[in-house]
């Protein structure tokens, strides 16, 4: 409740007494406390004053919302104009079961779909492949063919929703399946909106769901960029992702630096394909993590937006101001969720989501409280969505663009993150760019070392995790978790085998042969992949054809 002021400098809070004292204002900025640092080892002062931001020129480095360098946001009105897209990441078991979850989320007010694919789909294996056994439908939905994609979006008009697909090595195939279903629904590609992650470089750095060597993989990425620039103008052709690097243990600064370095590599690859920067750069998008240090995360988002605009302007001088925009999706941090006292995760997710909104995100996924235990239940997924809705409609935050802009600490940390991330980008440039640095293991080592430092801090209790290394409970309350029916895998296996029996085998074989030829001749593969999926060729068959041409990537020992 609000404080009731009473004589003598005392405030009363529900019967408790707090004595107020007056201190003299210090003459200089407070020194940093050496024992307190952010995840990026930025020293934390006891408090911040105008002196801490005196060297940051407002017009050049901060600016109003909607103006270069976009530190304070891409739009002057921000969420007054339009709220962020509330996009809940979901998918498990079969396409039909995932469709049911999507329709539930849409009925509850989610404004965008986000598809989680199972591991075999991510690395190019059909559900009946021996290497897929035990993984079908476990961490996402199994998509083997156009029939599965039809079921996934049954009764969901693709011109009325935007869909994000978290897929990388097989991104061109999944996008082709999606476009083919849009055709069947009678939806012109010009009206299809959404995002395909399509960020293969971060797979070599942090996640590992790659198939082909880096060169051919980067070529497939640019095939999608070039094809959509011409044919699917509302589609975000890549979501350059720092999220997974943060999940692997990177610091906030590393997340910004390595993500933007990868972005520069994709821009250069597209330019080398003959595209003009303004043909594709406005459709680039980014994907960041929202962690627990609220102030550092807000500063991180602002720093990333500013640094990308500066780097694009310095290196490529686009004419379209939208080519300077860093539009980003945010997901709250899965790595911060705890199996111990899982109800605490509701609080963590709320803090992280608020940081993303204060940082100016364009779309947001909020994790469910039970995701440290398994896939989210429907109830937990609904509560995660409600978290976003409360922030949007009850907190008042959405009414003001960049509500923490001008905070001494946020402005000081924004500048610090920009400078530290810029130094990382310079070092990566000196190695020959993001791909060359990855091949030397630079980003991998930096992330691993940061993860080790954090884990040691948790074990030494220099970092406190409520319910884990402090304030533990002897008895944990068991929670219901979502369990995948073991029969679902065999049913999916039978579906893909039946598809191969029913389809026109000669047509399928002919389209696969044409795809192989296109790959050998180094042509854009999107038209050939589209022909394949229309002929009911499976994801695994397409991936295998490209394996025959490109080979498979095998991780080698790092330097």
C-alpha positions as CSV (number, residue, x, y, z in Angstrom):
1,X,0.0,0.0,0.0
2,X,1.1,3.6,-0.3
3,X,3.1,5.1,2.6
4,X,1.3,7.4,5.0
5,X,3.6,10.2,6.0
6,X,3.8,11.0,9.7
7,X,5.8,13.6,11.6
8,X,9.4,13.1,12.5
9,X,10.5,11.7,9.1
10,X,8.8,8.3,9.6
11,X,6.7,6.4,7.1
12,X,4.2,3.7,8.1
13,X,3.8,0.6,5.9
14,X,1.0,-1.6,7.3
15,X,2.1,-0.9,10.8
16,X,5.9,-1.1,10.1
17,X,8.1,1.9,10.9
18,X,10.9,3.1,8.6
19,X,13.2,5.9,9.7
20,X,14.2,8.3,7.0
21,X,17.6,9.9,7.1
22,X,19.2,12.6,5.0
23,X,22.7,12.4,3.6
24,X,24.8,14.8,1.7
25,X,25.1,14.4,-2.0
26,X,28.5,13.1,-3.0
27,X,30.7,15.4,-5.1
28,X,31.7,12.7,-7.6
29,X,30.3,9.6,-9.2
30,X,30.1,6.6,-6.9
31,X,32.9,4.2,-7.3
32,X,32.2,0.8,-8.8
33,X,31.9,-2.1,-6.3
34,X,34.5,-4.6,-7.4
35,X,32.4,-7.5,-6.0
36,X,29.4,-6.6,-8.2
37,X,29.4,-7.1,-11.9
38,X,26.9,-7.9,-14.6
39,X,27.1,-11.1,-16.6
40,X,29.3,-9.2,-19.0
41,X,31.6,-8.2,-16.2
42,X,30.5,-4.6,-16.4
43,X,31.3,-3.1,-12.9
44,X,28.2,-2.0,-11.0
45,X,28.3,1.3,-9.2
46,X,26.3,1.8,-6.0
47,X,24.4,4.5,-8.0
48,X,24.7,6.5,-11.2
49,X,24.7,10.3,-11.8
50,X,24.8,12.7,-14.7
51,X,28.6,12.4,-14.7
52,X,28.2,8.8,-15.9
53,X,26.5,9.8,-19.1
54,X,28.1,13.2,-19.7
55,X,30.2,11.9,-22.6
56,X,27.2,10.4,-24.5
57,X,25.9,12.9,-27.1
58,X,22.1,12.5,-27.2
59,X,21.5,13.3,-30.9
60,X,24.3,11.1,-32.2
61,X,24.2,8.1,-29.9
62,X,20.7,8.1,-28.4
63,X,18.2,10.1,-30.4
64,X,14.4,10.2,-30.1
65,X,12.5,7.0,-30.7
66,X,12.1,6.4,-34.5
67,X,15.2,8.3,-35.4
68,X,18.8,7.1,-36.2
69,X,20.6,5.3,-34.5
70,X,17.3,3.9,-33.2
71,X,18.6,3.3,-29.7
72,X,15.3,4.2,-28.2
73,X,13.2,2.2,-30.7
74,X,12.2,1.9,-34.3
75,X,9.0,3.9,-34.1
76,X,8.1,7.2,-32.5
77,X,4.9,5.8,-31.0
78,X,6.2,2.2,-30.4
79,X,3.4,0.2,-28.7
80,X,0.9,3.0,-28.9
81,X,0.9,2.3,-32.6
82,X,0.8,-1.4,-32.3
83,X,1.6,-3.9,-29.5
84,X,4.3,-6.4,-30.0
85,X,3.3,-9.7,-31.5
86,X,2.5,-12.2,-28.8
87,X,4.0,-15.3,-30.3
88,X,3.9,-18.5,-28.2
89,X,6.4,-21.2,-29.2
90,X,4.6,-24.5,-29.5
91,X,4.7,-27.9,-31.2
92,X,4.9,-31.5,-30.1
93,X,3.9,-35.0,-31.1
94,X,1.9,-35.0,-34.3
95,X,0.8,-32.2,-36.6
96,X,-2.8,-32.8,-35.6
97,X,-2.0,-32.5,-31.9
98,X,0.1,-29.3,-32.5
99,X,-2.7,-27.8,-34.5
100,X,-5.0,-28.3,-31.5
101,X,-2.5,-26.4,-29.3
102,X,-2.2,-23.6,-31.9
103,X,-6.0,-23.1,-32.1
104,X,-6.2,-23.0,-28.3
105,X,-3.5,-20.3,-28.2
106,X,-5.2,-18.3,-30.9
107,X,-8.5,-18.5,-29.0
108,X,-6.7,-17.2,-25.9
109,X,-5.4,-14.1,-27.6
110,X,-2.0,-15.0,-29.1
111,X,-1.3,-12.9,-32.1
112,X,1.3,-15.0,-33.9
113,X,2.2,-18.7,-34.2
114,X,5.7,-20.1,-33.5
115,X,6.5,-23.6,-34.6
116,X,8.8,-25.9,-32.7
117,X,10.0,-28.9,-34.8
118,X,11.3,-32.2,-33.5
119,X,15.0,-33.1,-33.7
120,X,14.7,-35.4,-36.8
121,X,12.9,-32.6,-38.7
122,X,15.6,-30.1,-37.7
123,X,18.5,-32.3,-39.0
124,X,16.8,-33.7,-42.1
125,X,15.6,-37.2,-41.2
126,X,12.1,-38.6,-41.9
127,X,10.3,-40.1,-38.9
128,X,10.9,-43.7,-40.2
129,X,14.7,-43.3,-40.4
130,X,16.6,-45.4,-37.9
131,X,18.4,-42.3,-36.6
132,X,15.1,-40.7,-35.7
133,X,14.0,-43.5,-33.4
134,X,12.9,-42.2,-29.9
135,X,13.0,-38.6,-31.0
136,X,9.9,-38.3,-33.2
137,X,7.6,-35.6,-31.8
138,X,9.6,-35.2,-28.6
139,X,10.8,-31.6,-28.5
140,X,8.6,-30.4,-31.3
141,X,6.3,-31.4,-34.1
142,X,7.3,-34.0,-36.7
143,X,7.0,-32.7,-40.2
144,X,7.9,-35.2,-42.9
145,X,5.8,-34.1,-45.9
146,X,3.2,-31.7,-47.3
147,X,0.5,-33.8,-45.7
148,X,1.9,-33.0,-42.2
149,X,2.1,-29.3,-43.0
150,X,-1.5,-29.4,-44.2
151,X,-2.6,-31.0,-40.8
152,X,-0.5,-28.5,-38.9
153,X,-2.3,-25.5,-40.3
154,X,-5.7,-27.1,-40.8
155,X,-8.4,-24.4,-40.4
156,X,-5.8,-21.7,-39.8
157,X,-5.9,-19.3,-42.8
158,X,-2.3,-18.4,-43.6
159,X,-3.2,-14.9,-44.7
160,X,-4.6,-14.1,-41.3
161,X,-1.7,-15.2,-39.0
162,X,2.0,-14.7,-39.1
163,X,4.1,-17.8,-38.4
164,X,7.6,-18.1,-37.1
165,X,9.4,-21.3,-37.8
166,X,12.4,-22.2,-35.6
167,X,14.3,-24.2,-38.2
168,X,17.7,-23.8,-39.7
169,X,19.4,-26.6,-41.7
170,X,16.1,-27.6,-43.3
171,X,14.7,-24.0,-43.4
172,X,14.4,-24.0,-47.2
173,X,12.3,-27.2,-47.1
174,X,10.0,-26.1,-44.3
175,X,9.4,-22.7,-46.0
176,X,8.6,-24.5,-49.3
177,X,6.1,-26.8,-47.5
178,X,4.5,-23.7,-45.9
179,X,4.2,-21.9,-49.2
180,X,2.8,-24.9,-50.9
181,X,0.1,-25.1,-48.3
182,X,-0.6,-21.4,-48.7
183,X,-1.1,-22.2,-52.5
184,X,-3.6,-24.9,-51.6
185,X,-5.5,-22.5,-49.4
186,X,-5.6,-20.0,-52.3
187,X,-3.5,-17.5,-50.4
188,X,-1.1,-15.6,-52.7
189,X,2.5,-15.6,-51.5
190,X,2.4,-11.8,-51.5
191,X,0.0,-12.0,-48.5
192,X,2.0,-14.6,-46.6
193,X,3.8,-13.2,-43.5
194,X,6.1,-14.7,-41.0
195,X,9.7,-15.6,-40.3
196,X,12.0,-18.6,-40.9
197,X,15.0,-18.7,-38.5
198,X,17.4,-19.8,-41.2
199,X,20.5,-18.9,-39.2
200,X,23.0,-21.6,-39.7
201,X,26.1,-19.9,-38.4
202,X,24.9,-20.0,-34.8
203,X,24.4,-23.7,-35.2
204,X,28.1,-24.2,-35.5
205,X,28.7,-21.9,-32.6
206,X,26.2,-23.1,-30.0
207,X,23.5,-25.5,-31.0
208,X,24.6,-28.2,-33.4
209,X,21.6,-28.8,-35.6
210,X,23.5,-28.5,-38.9
211,X,23.7,-30.9,-41.8
212,X,26.0,-29.6,-44.5
213,X,29.4,-27.9,-44.3
214,X,29.3,-24.1,-43.7
215,X,29.8,-23.1,-47.4
216,X,26.8,-25.0,-48.8
217,X,24.8,-24.1,-45.7
218,X,25.4,-20.4,-46.2
219,X,24.5,-20.8,-49.9
220,X,21.1,-22.3,-48.9
221,X,20.5,-19.4,-46.5
222,X,21.1,-16.9,-49.3
223,X,18.8,-18.9,-51.7
224,X,15.9,-18.3,-49.3
225,X,16.9,-14.6,-49.0
226,X,17.0,-14.1,-52.8
227,X,13.9,-16.1,-53.5
228,X,11.7,-14.3,-51.0
229,X,13.0,-10.8,-51.9
230,X,11.5,-11.5,-55.3
231,X,8.5,-13.7,-54.6
232,X,7.5,-13.5,-50.9
233,X,7.9,-9.8,-50.0
234,X,6.4,-9.9,-46.5
235,X,8.4,-12.8,-45.3
236,X,11.3,-12.3,-42.9
237,X,13.9,-14.5,-44.6
238,X,16.2,-14.9,-41.6
239,X,16.1,-14.5,-37.8
240,X,19.7,-14.0,-36.8
241,X,19.8,-15.6,-33.5
242,X,21.7,-14.7,-30.3
243,X,19.2,-16.7,-28.2
244,X,20.9,-20.0,-28.5
245,X,24.3,-18.6,-27.8
246,X,23.0,-17.0,-24.6
247,X,21.4,-20.4,-23.7
248,X,24.8,-22.0,-24.2
249,X,26.3,-19.6,-21.6
250,X,27.3,-16.4,-23.4
251,X,27.3,-13.1,-21.7
252,X,25.0,-10.3,-22.8
253,X,27.9,-8.5,-24.7
254,X,28.8,-11.8,-26.5
255,X,25.2,-12.3,-27.4
256,X,25.1,-8.9,-29.1
257,X,28.5,-9.1,-30.7
258,X,28.3,-12.6,-32.1
259,X,24.8,-12.1,-33.4
260,X,25.6,-8.9,-35.2
261,X,28.8,-10.4,-36.6
262,X,26.8,-13.3,-38.1
263,X,24.3,-10.7,-39.5
264,X,27.2,-8.9,-41.2
265,X,28.2,-12.2,-42.8
266,X,24.7,-12.8,-44.1
267,X,24.6,-9.3,-45.6
268,X,27.9,-9.8,-47.3
269,X,26.8,-13.2,-48.7
270,X,23.7,-11.7,-50.1
271,X,25.6,-8.9,-51.7
272,X,28.0,-11.4,-53.2
273,X,25.0,-13.1,-54.8
274,X,24.3,-9.9,-56.6
275,X,21.5,-8.5,-54.4
276,X,21.4,-4.8,-53.6
277,X,21.4,-4.1,-49.8
278,X,18.0,-2.4,-49.9
279,X,16.4,-5.4,-51.7
280,X,16.8,-7.7,-48.7
281,X,18.0,-5.8,-45.6
282,X,14.6,-4.5,-44.6
283,X,13.4,-8.1,-44.2
284,X,16.3,-9.2,-41.9
285,X,15.2,-9.9,-38.4
286,X,16.9,-10.9,-35.1
287,X,16.2,-13.1,-32.2
288,X,17.4,-12.4,-28.6
289,X,17.2,-13.9,-25.2
290,X,15.8,-12.1,-22.2
291,X,17.7,-12.9,-19.0
292,X,17.3,-12.1,-15.4
293,X,19.4,-9.0,-14.9
294,X,16.6,-6.6,-15.8
295,X,18.7,-3.4,-16.3
296,X,21.4,-5.1,-18.2
297,X,18.9,-6.7,-20.6
298,X,17.1,-3.4,-21.3
299,X,20.5,-1.9,-22.1
300,X,21.5,-4.9,-24.2
301,X,18.4,-4.5,-26.5
302,X,19.0,-0.8,-26.9
303,X,22.7,-1.3,-27.6
304,X,22.1,-4.0,-30.2
305,X,19.6,-1.8,-32.1
306,X,22.1,1.1,-32.1
307,X,25.2,-0.9,-33.0
308,X,23.4,-2.6,-35.9
309,X,22.3,0.7,-37.3
310,X,25.8,2.1,-37.0
311,X,27.5,-1.0,-38.6
312,X,25.1,-1.1,-41.5
313,X,25.5,2.6,-42.1
314,X,29.3,2.5,-41.9
315,X,29.8,-0.6,-44.1
316,X,27.0,-0.6,-46.6
317,X,25.4,2.9,-46.7
318,X,21.9,1.8,-47.6
319,X,19.4,4.3,-49.0
320,X,16.3,2.8,-47.3
321,X,16.3,3.6,-43.6
322,X,14.6,0.3,-42.9
323,X,17.8,-1.4,-43.9
324,X,19.3,0.0,-40.7
325,X,16.6,-1.4,-38.5
326,X,17.2,-4.2,-36.0
327,X,13.8,-5.7,-35.7
328,X,13.8,-8.5,-33.1
329,X,11.9,-11.3,-31.5
330,X,12.6,-12.1,-27.8
331,X,12.1,-15.3,-25.9
332,X,12.5,-15.5,-22.2
333,X,15.5,-17.5,-21.0
334,X,14.9,-21.2,-20.9
335,X,18.3,-21.7,-19.2
336,X,17.1,-19.7,-16.1
337,X,14.1,-21.9,-15.5
338,X,14.5,-24.3,-12.5
339,X,13.0,-27.7,-11.9
340,X,13.2,-26.8,-8.2
341,X,10.3,-24.7,-7.0
342,X,9.0,-24.3,-10.6
343,X,6.4,-21.7,-9.5
344,X,9.3,-19.2,-9.1
345,X,9.7,-19.4,-12.9
346,X,6.5,-17.3,-13.2
347,X,8.3,-14.4,-11.6
348,X,11.5,-14.9,-13.6
349,X,9.5,-15.0,-16.9
350,X,7.6,-11.8,-15.9
351,X,10.8,-9.9,-15.2
352,X,12.4,-11.1,-18.4
353,X,9.3,-10.3,-20.5
354,X,9.1,-6.8,-19.0
355,X,12.8,-6.2,-19.9
356,X,12.1,-7.2,-23.5
357,X,9.2,-4.8,-23.7
358,X,11.1,-1.9,-22.1
359,X,13.9,-2.7,-24.6
360,X,11.5,-2.4,-27.6
361,X,11.0,-5.9,-28.9
362,X,8.8,-6.5,-31.9
363,X,7.5,-9.9,-30.8
364,X,7.8,-12.0,-27.6
365,X,7.5,-15.5,-26.4
366,X,7.1,-16.2,-22.7
367,X,8.3,-19.5,-21.4
368,X,6.0,-21.7,-19.3
369,X,6.7,-22.4,-15.7
370,X,7.1,-26.1,-16.2
371,X,9.5,-26.1,-19.1
372,X,12.4,-27.2,-16.9
373,X,10.5,-30.4,-16.4
374,X,9.2,-31.1,-19.9
375,X,7.0,-29.6,-22.6
376,X,4.5,-27.1,-21.3
377,X,1.0,-28.1,-20.3
378,X,-1.9,-26.2,-21.8
379,X,-2.5,-24.5,-18.5
380,X,1.1,-23.4,-18.1
381,X,1.2,-22.2,-21.7
382,X,-2.0,-20.2,-21.1
383,X,-0.4,-18.5,-18.0
384,X,2.7,-17.6,-20.0
385,X,0.5,-15.9,-22.5
386,X,-1.4,-14.1,-19.8
387,X,1.9,-12.7,-18.5
388,X,2.4,-10.8,-21.8
389,X,-1.2,-9.6,-21.7
390,X,-0.9,-8.2,-18.2
391,X,2.2,-6.4,-19.2
392,X,0.5,-5.0,-22.3
393,X,-2.7,-3.9,-20.8
394,X,-2.2,-3.3,-17.1
395,X,1.4,-2.2,-16.5
396,X,1.2,1.1,-18.4
397,X,4.6,0.3,-19.9
398,X,3.2,0.1,-23.5
399,X,2.1,3.7,-23.3
400,X,5.5,5.3,-23.4
401,X,8.3,4.6,-26.0
402,X,11.6,3.6,-24.3
403,X,10.3,4.2,-20.8
404,X,13.8,3.7,-19.2
405,X,15.5,6.0,-21.6
406,X,17.4,8.7,-19.7
407,X,18.0,6.5,-16.8
408,X,21.7,7.1,-15.8
409,X,22.4,3.5,-15.4
410,X,20.6,2.3,-18.5
411,X,22.3,4.9,-20.7
412,X,25.7,4.2,-19.2
413,X,25.3,0.4,-19.7
414,X,23.9,0.8,-23.2
415,X,27.1,2.7,-24.1
416,X,29.3,0.2,-22.4
417,X,27.7,-2.8,-24.2
418,X,28.0,-1.0,-27.5
419,X,31.7,-0.4,-27.0
420,X,32.4,-3.9,-25.7
421,X,30.4,-5.6,-28.5
422,X,32.1,-3.4,-31.1
423,X,35.5,-4.6,-29.9
424,X,34.4,-8.2,-30.3
425,X,33.2,-7.4,-33.9
426,X,36.6,-5.8,-34.6
427,X,38.4,-9.0,-33.4
428,X,36.1,-11.2,-35.6
429,X,36.8,-8.9,-38.6
430,X,40.5,-9.3,-38.1
431,X,40.1,-13.1,-38.2
432,X,38.3,-12.8,-41.6
433,X,34.7,-12.5,-40.4
434,X,32.2,-14.7,-38.5
435,X,32.6,-17.8,-40.6
436,X,36.4,-17.8,-40.4
437,X,36.2,-17.1,-36.6
438,X,33.8,-20.0,-36.2
439,X,36.2,-22.3,-38.1
440,X,38.9,-21.3,-35.6
441,X,36.6,-22.0,-32.7
442,X,36.7,-18.4,-31.4
443,X,33.1,-17.9,-30.6
444,X,32.7,-21.4,-29.2
445,X,35.6,-20.9,-26.8
446,X,34.4,-17.5,-25.6
447,X,30.9,-18.9,-24.9
448,X,32.3,-22.0,-23.1
449,X,34.5,-19.9,-20.9
450,X,31.7,-17.5,-20.0
451,X,29.4,-20.5,-19.2
452,X,32.1,-22.0,-17.0
453,X,32.6,-18.7,-15.1
454,X,28.9,-18.4,-14.4
455,X,28.6,-22.0,-13.2
456,X,31.5,-21.6,-10.8
457,X,29.8,-18.4,-9.5
458,X,26.6,-20.4,-8.9
459,X,28.5,-23.2,-7.1
460,X,30.4,-20.6,-5.0
461,X,27.2,-18.7,-4.3
462,X,28.5,-15.6,-5.8
463,X,25.5,-15.9,-8.0
464,X,22.3,-16.8,-6.1
465,X,19.5,-18.8,-7.7
466,X,16.4,-18.9,-5.6
467,X,15.4,-22.5,-4.8
468,X,18.7,-23.9,-6.2
469,X,21.6,-22.7,-4.1
470,X,19.7,-20.5,-1.7
471,X,16.2,-20.7,0.0
472,X,15.9,-24.4,-0.9
473,X,12.8,-26.4,0.1
474,X,13.1,-29.8,1.6
475,X,9.9,-31.0,0.0
476,X,9.0,-30.1,-3.6
477,X,5.3,-30.1,-4.7
478,X,5.0,-32.5,-7.6
479,X,3.5,-31.0,-10.8
480,X,1.7,-32.6,-13.7
481,X,3.9,-32.6,-16.8
482,X,3.0,-33.1,-20.4
483,X,3.8,-36.6,-21.6
484,X,4.0,-37.7,-25.2
485,X,2.0,-40.8,-26.1
486,X,4.6,-43.4,-27.2
487,X,2.2,-44.6,-29.8
488,X,2.4,-41.2,-31.6
489,X,5.8,-42.1,-33.0
490,X,4.7,-45.3,-34.6
491,X,1.6,-43.6,-36.0
492,X,3.9,-40.9,-37.6
493,X,6.1,-43.6,-39.0
494,X,3.2,-45.4,-40.6
495,X,1.9,-42.1,-42.1
496,X,5.1,-41.3,-43.9
497,X,5.4,-44.8,-45.2
498,X,1.8,-44.8,-46.5
499,X,2.5,-41.5,-48.2
500,X,5.4,-43.0,-50.2
501,X,3.1,-45.8,-51.3
502,X,0.3,-43.5,-52.5
503,X,2.2,-40.8,-54.3
504,X,3.2,-40.8,-57.9
505,X,6.7,-42.4,-57.6
506,X,7.9,-41.4,-61.1
507,X,7.0,-37.7,-60.5
508,X,8.7,-37.8,-57.1
509,X,11.9,-39.3,-58.5
510,X,11.9,-36.8,-61.4
511,X,11.7,-33.8,-59.1
512,X,14.5,-35.2,-56.8
513,X,16.7,-35.7,-59.9
514,X,16.0,-32.1,-60.9
515,X,16.9,-30.9,-57.4
516,X,20.2,-32.8,-57.5
517,X,21.1,-31.2,-60.9
518,X,20.2,-27.7,-59.6
519,X,22.5,-28.2,-56.6
520,X,25.3,-29.5,-58.8
521,X,24.9,-26.5,-61.0
522,X,24.9,-24.1,-58.1
523,X,21.4,-22.7,-58.9
524,X,18.9,-21.2,-56.4
525,X,17.3,-24.4,-55.0
526,X,14.0,-22.9,-53.8
527,X,12.1,-23.5,-57.1
528,X,13.3,-27.1,-57.2
529,X,12.5,-27.8,-53.5
530,X,9.0,-26.4,-54.1
531,X,8.5,-28.8,-57.0
532,X,9.6,-31.7,-54.7
533,X,7.3,-30.9,-51.9
534,X,4.3,-30.5,-54.3
535,X,5.1,-34.0,-55.6
536,X,5.0,-35.3,-52.0
537,X,8.7,-35.9,-51.7
538,X,9.6,-36.0,-48.1
539,X,11.9,-33.8,-46.0
540,X,14.4,-36.6,-45.5
541,X,14.5,-37.5,-49.2
542,X,15.3,-33.9,-50.1
543,X,17.9,-33.6,-47.4
544,X,19.5,-36.9,-48.5
545,X,19.7,-35.7,-52.1
546,X,21.6,-32.6,-50.9
547,X,23.8,-34.7,-48.7
548,X,24.9,-36.5,-51.8
549,X,26.0,-33.2,-53.4
550,X,27.3,-31.2,-50.4
551,X,28.4,-33.9,-47.9
552,X,27.8,-33.7,-44.2
553,X,29.6,-31.5,-41.7
554,X,31.7,-33.2,-38.9
555,X,32.9,-31.0,-36.1
556,X,36.7,-31.1,-35.7
557,X,38.9,-30.3,-32.8
558,X,39.1,-26.5,-32.1
559,X,42.3,-24.7,-32.1
